[in-house]
Amino acid sequence: MAKESQSKNTMEAIVALCKRRGFIFPSSEIYGGYNGFFDYGPLGSEVKKNIKDAWWKDMVHRRDDIVGLDSSIIMHPDIWKASGHIDGFSDPMVDCKVSKLRYRADQLFFAPVIVADETIGYVSVLEDNYMQAKAEEAAAKMKRKLAKQGELAPIELKEYTAAKPEEYALIPSPGTGEPGSLTPPRDFNLMFETNVGALRDETSIAYLRPETAQGIFQNYKNVVDTGRVKIPFGIAQIGKAFRNEITPRNFIFRSREFEQMEMEYFIAPDDDLWETVHQEWITWCQEWLKSIGLPEDLIGTDVHPKEKLAHYSRACTDITFKFPFGEQELWGIAARGNFDLSQHQAHSGKSMEIFDEARKEKYIPHVIEPSLGVDRTFLALISAAYHEEEVEGEKRTVLKFHPRIAPYKVAVLPLVKNKPELVEKAQALYKKLQRRYNVFWDVSGAIGRRYRRQDEIGTPWCVTIDFDSLEDDTFTLRDRDTMEQKRITEADLFALLDQQID
């Protein structure tokens, strides 16, 4: 369990750093917080914007086949009826009648404890990367406590959704350890309700969107009619989504308000086409994640088995990331067929067909959907960037962000603040850099201490203006990751930033 403890400590250190340095704050903190909601501080809002800007530039601006969209958060409720969200967008929920804690039934696992062919009780654990070891430890403890002799059978965990009614009274609650205190699973709709208009009745009910995709589908014909697009093409969107999660957890990994970067890629309905396009997008997404600084060895894939796919889905592959709390989904790439457009055509009475000039025929296109969470990407990036090192006997905490993602690109540091000529020259460089980049000005404290502050917030380079700068117009450039220093001219500095960032 040492690995679990180490990962937990890393996660706690990241959360503490986010609060201390102004990346992320608990929402409504002065009122005790609000579970499942977070606020992004000065540095966090910069990182978040940089993630979205990088995605938009690479997904939309640098491709000829994708256009952008920004749809409203609240849409006509019939949209959610057509998409199936009102009737089917739910998670199985289970309550502990003693502790009043609530769990997702598909994230709660149980197993009988069998010794010498006799069932002596049950164990239950919440889903994580170490749940098997926890269950085995609990089973061994139960065997010792009951003083049972014989061989302990292998612990075979199953989801609580698979429990038989007669087992409910035997399975203990993770919150109390008491058998029989859990309710049977029941569906819990995840959409937030609101009301539109002056009256509050059945006709005024609306919903905060639980995904951004439906905003794309219901605007698909508008884009086709106005955007001069032709098959294959994509519509991309970045925006807020809301889900009333039963158990928000792991910091910003699963929250109730989050931001998505989604793209719907429309293709011809050829049986031999969708698999090729699906794989192309999986590869593109993997390469993009690496391009913004995620290490290849922390990225994996999880192919959904056919029996677990949605009824309309042809395939779905998740790109996973090894977070400190375990390997989890980061980016889902789904082949959705033409389900969404067909549903909206049936419910709205409006045609969703497109005329394919190349094929000289009309059809409802099929869709490949890469869907990525901004907040999860943020968490993956800061998890990968976080390092603790020992330098000259002192601990150095450093965030090794890719320059595109780092909140500040350069820190400008006059060596001393009581020499007007140094400060004036440093200010001149700072103002020039500020026209193109987010840069930091710092004159407080010893130069080494200022370097450490920039290391901890992930600034890739520090430029120090010293007395030699007054003589030869060069500066000391310090690299965050290697801590190497070299003399550099202003022109070389701008060329470096242009290459590494732009």
N, C-alpha and C positions, 0 to 999 in steps of 0.2 A: 504493500500500500504506500511505499515511499514515493513512487511516481505520482500517485494521486495527490499526495500532500504537497509535493513540489509544484504540480500544476495548479493546485488551489492557491498556493502562495503567490505564484506568478500572476494569476487572475486578480488576486487581492491587490497586488502591487500596481497592476495596470489601472484598476478602478481608482485606487488612491491617487495615482499620478494624474488621471483624468480630472479628478476633483481639484487637486492641489495646483495644477498648472492651467486650469480653465478650459479644458477640452469638453467635459460633460458634467453637468450637475443634475442631481435628482430634481424632478419637476415639483414645484410647489413646496420646496424644502422648508420655508419658514413656517409652513402650516403642518409640518410633519411628513411631507412627501405624499406622492400619489402613485401607487404601485402600477408599473407598466408604462410610465411616461417619463421622458427625459428631456432636458434642455441642453442645447449645445452652446458652450461659452465662446469667448473671443477666438481661441485657437481651434476649438472643435468646429465652429461654423466655417472657418477657413478651410480646414481639411475636408469637410463635407462638400463645400462648394468646389474644391479642386477635384474631388472624385467625380462629381456630376459633370463638371466642365470637360474633364478628360474623356469620360464616356461619350458625351454629346459630340465632342470634336471628332473622336474616332468612329463613332457609330453613325453620325449624321453628316457632319461637314466633310469628312474625308472619304465618303462613299457617294456614288452617283445614284444608287438605287434605293435610298432611304430618305424619308422626309420626317419632319417633326410635328408634334401636336401638343397642345396643353388643354385638356378637357376639364370640365367642372367636377368638383368633388361630390356635389349632390346632383343626382340625375333623376329622371322620371322613374318612379318605382316599378313601372312595367318592364324596364330594362332588366331589373334584378329578378323579376318573375320569369322573363324569357330565358335568361342565362342559367336559371336553376338555383340561384343563390337563396331566394326566399324559402324554397322548399327543402333545399339540400345542403346549404352551406353551414355545416355544424360539426362539432367535435363531440365524441362520447364523454360525458361528465360523470364523475362519481364523488360523493360527499362522505366525509367521516362524521358520523353522528355525534361523536364524543368531542373531538377537537375542533369541529366546524371547518376544518380545512377542506379544500376542494382540489381534485386532481383530474387530469385527463386520463380516461380509462385506458387509452392506447399507449400511455406513457407509464402505466403502473403494471408491474409484472409480479407473478406469484408462482409458487411451485410447492407441491407436497414434499414433506420430509419423510423419506422412507428408510427405515432401518430394519434389516433382516426381514424384508417383505412386509413390514408393518408400517402403516402411515401414522406417525407420531404427532403430526401437526403440519402447519403451513408457514411459509415465509413469504414476505412481500418486499419489493424494492422499487424505487423510482428509476426510470430509465437514465443511464449514463454509461460511460465506457467501462466502468468498474462494477456494474451491477451483478455480474456473475460471481465475482470474487466476494462481494458483500453478501449475496445470498448463500454461498457456500459457507462463509464464516458464521452467518446466523444459524444455518442448519447444524453445523458442528457444535455450536454453543447450546442449541436446543437438545441435542443428543446428550451432551455432558450434563446439562441441568436435570434431565429426566433419568439420567443414569441408565441409558439403554445400551445393551450389549449387541454387537454384531456390526456388519458392514453397512456404511451409509451409502445409499444408492446415489448415482449422479443426479445433481439438481438440474431439472429441465424447466427453464422459465417459460411462461406463456403470458400473453397480454391478458389483462383483467377482462377484456371484452370476450375472451374465449372461456371464461369461467362458467361452469354449470350452476343453475339456481341453487342446487343443494350444497355448493361449495361456498356461497357467499357468507354463510355463518361461520365458516372455518378459516377464512383468509383474514390475516391481521391487517390493521391500518398502519401505513408507514408512519403516521403521526403519533400514534399511541402504542402500537404493538398489540392492541386488543383485537382478538378475532370477533367477527360478526358486527363490527361497527361501521362497515362500508355499505353504502346503498348500491343497488344494482345500477349498471350504466344507463344513462338516458341522454338523448340528443340535446345539445345546447347550441342554438344559433349564434354565430359569432358577429353578426352585423349590429352596428349601433343604430338605433332608431332616433329620428328627430321629427320635427313637425314643420311644415312649410305653410305660411299664411297666417292670418289672424285667428282662425278657428282651430281648435284642437279636437279632431274627431278622426274616424277611420279614413276619411278622404284626404286628410292633411299629412298622413304618415309618409315619411321619406327615410332614406338611409344614407349614412356616410359610406362612401364606397369602400369595399373590402379589398379591392384591387383596381389597378389603373387600366387593365386590358379592355374592359367593357366600354370605356370612353373611346378607345380606338375603334372597336367594332361598330359602335353606333355612329361614328363619324367616317367610317370607311368610304361610303358612297360620296360624301362631301369631298373627301380627298381625291377620289377617282375623278370626280366631275370638275375639280378646280386645279388639281396639282400636276396635270400632264404626266401622270405616272403610267407605267405599263408593266405587266407581269414579266418577271418577278419583281416585286418591290416591297419595301417595308415602311411601316409607320412607327416611329419611336416616341416615347413619352417618359418624362420624369415627373413624379408627383406623389403627394401624400395618400396613404391608405390607412384604414382603421379596422381593427379586429378586436372584439371583446374577448381576448385570450383568457382561457380558464386559469392557466398558470404561467404568467409571464416569468421569464427566468433568464439566467446567465447574462445579466447586465442588459446591454442593448441588443442582444441576439434575438430575443423574442419579446416584443413589446406590443402595446395596444395601439400606439400611433407610430407609424414608420413611413419610410419613403422608398418608392420603387423606381427602378430604371427598367422599363419593359419595351420590347419591340415585337410587333407582329409582322412576320414576313410572309407575304401572300404568293402562292405558287400554283401552277396548273395541277389539276387533280390526276396526275399520272401515277400509276401504281409503282413504277420503277424510278420515280423522281424524288419522292419525299425522303427516302432513306439517305440518299446522297446529300441533299440539302441539309437534313438534320445533322449529319456527321460534319458537314462543313461548318455549321454554326457551333457545334461543340468545340471543334478545333479553334475557331476564331475566338471564342470566349476564353478558352484556356490560355491562348497566347496573349490576349488583352490583360488578363489578370497578372501574368508574368511581367508585362510591359510596365505596370504601375508599381511593381516591387514585391509581389508575392513570390516566395521561393518555390521552385518546381517541386521540391521534395515534400512540401506541405499541402500540395494540391493533388486531389484524387478524383475518381468518378464513381458514381453509384447508378447502375442501370436498373430501373424499376422492373420487377418481374411482371409479365403480362397479366397475371391474376390480380395484381394490385393497381393496375391502371384504371383511370376513370373510363366509363363505358364508351366515351367518344374518342379517347386518346389512342393513337397508334403506337406511340413510344414516348418515354421520358427518361432523360439522363440528367442526374444532378452532378454538377461539379462541386466537390466537397473540399473542405479546408480543415486542417488539424488545429483547432482552437486549443487553448490551455485546458478546457473542460472536455475535450474529445473531438473526434472527427464528425463534422456536421455539414448539412447542406448549405451551400453558398449561392449557387447559381443553377436554376432549373431550366433545361432546354427541352421543351415539349413539342411533339407533333400532334396538334389538336384536330387534324382533319378539317372539315368545314362545319363542325357542329355549331359554333357560335353564330356565324353568319346565317346559317340555315334557320336557327332558332329565331333570330331577329327578323328574318324575312317572314317566317310563319306568324309571328306575333304582331308585327307592325303592318303587314300587308305591303311593304315596300320591297321591291326587287333588290337583291344583293348580288345579282349576276354582273359579270364584267365581260366586255367584248375583247377577246384576245385577237389582236390584229395579225399576229404571226400565224395563228391556227385558224383564223376566220370562223370562230365559234364563240358562243356564250356559255358561261358556267359560273358556279359559285366556287371561288378559289379555296384551296386548302391553306393551312397556316402552320408555320413553325414559330414557336414563341420562346425566345430567351428572356427570362425574368430574373432580375438581380436586385437585391435589397441594398440601398445606400448604407443603411446603418450596419448591416452585417459586413459589408465590404470595409467600412470604417473599422469595425472590431477586428477583422482579419488583418488589416494593414497595421494597426497599432500592436496587435499580438506578434506579428512577424517582425516589426521594427524594434520592439522592446528588448533591450540588452542591458545586462549589468556586468561591468568589467572592473578589474582592479588596475589602476594606473598609479605608479609610484607610491604604492601602499595605501591609496585611497580608492574608495568605491566611486565608479563613474556610471551614472545611469544615462543611457543614450537611446534616442528614438532614431533608428536608421531608415527614415522615410525616403522613398524615391523623391528626387527634386520636384517632379510634377505634383506630388501630393503634399509635400511639406508646407506647413502654414506660412512660414517665412522662408524666403529663398536665400537671403543674405542678411547678416547682421553687420552693421557698420559701427566700428568701435574706435574712437580716438584714443590713443594710448593714455593720455592724461586730459583732464577737463579744465585745467587751469592755465593752458597755453592757448590763447585766442587764435593764433595762426593755425594750430593743429585742428581745433574745433571747426574753424571756418572751412578748411580744406575738406574735412570729413563731411561737413554739412553739404558742401557742393556735390560730392560724390553721392551722398544719400539722396539728395533731391533728384539727381539724374536717374538713379536706380528706381526711385519711387514712381517714375513715369510709366514704367513697364512691369514692375514686380512689387509684391508685398515684402517690404524690407523692415528691419528692426534697428532702432537707434538706441545705443546703450553707452552711457558714460559713467555708470555707477559701479564702484568697486574695483578691485585688482583685476588685471586682464585675464588671469587664470580663472578667477571666479566667474567672470563674464562668459568665458568659453564654456564652462560647465553648465551655466544656465541655458545657453543656446543648445548644447548637446541634449539636454533633458526635454526640450520642446521640439527637437528634430530639425533645427536649421542646418542645411547642408554645408554652408560656408560662412566663415567670419572674415571680414576685411578690417585689418587694423591699420590706422593711419598714424605713422610714427614720425620721428624727426628726419629720417632718411627720405620720407615722402616729400618733405619741403624742398629737398635738394634735387631729387631725380624723378619726381612724379610717379613713383611706383609705390605699391602697398604690399603688406604681408597678407597673403591668402592662406587661411587655415582650413583644411579639410576635416569635416566632422568625423568621418569613419576611421581614417588613418591617423588623424591628428598631425599630419605632416604640414609644414609651413614652407611657403616659397614666395619670392617677390614676383609681382605681376603688375602689368600696366592696366590702365583703365580700358583700353581697347581689347586687351586679352581677356579681361574680366567679363566684358559684355559678350565677347565671342563664346566664352565658356558657358555662360548662362543660356545663351541662345541655343547652343548645341544640346545642353543637358535638359532644358526645360521646354523650349518651344519646338 
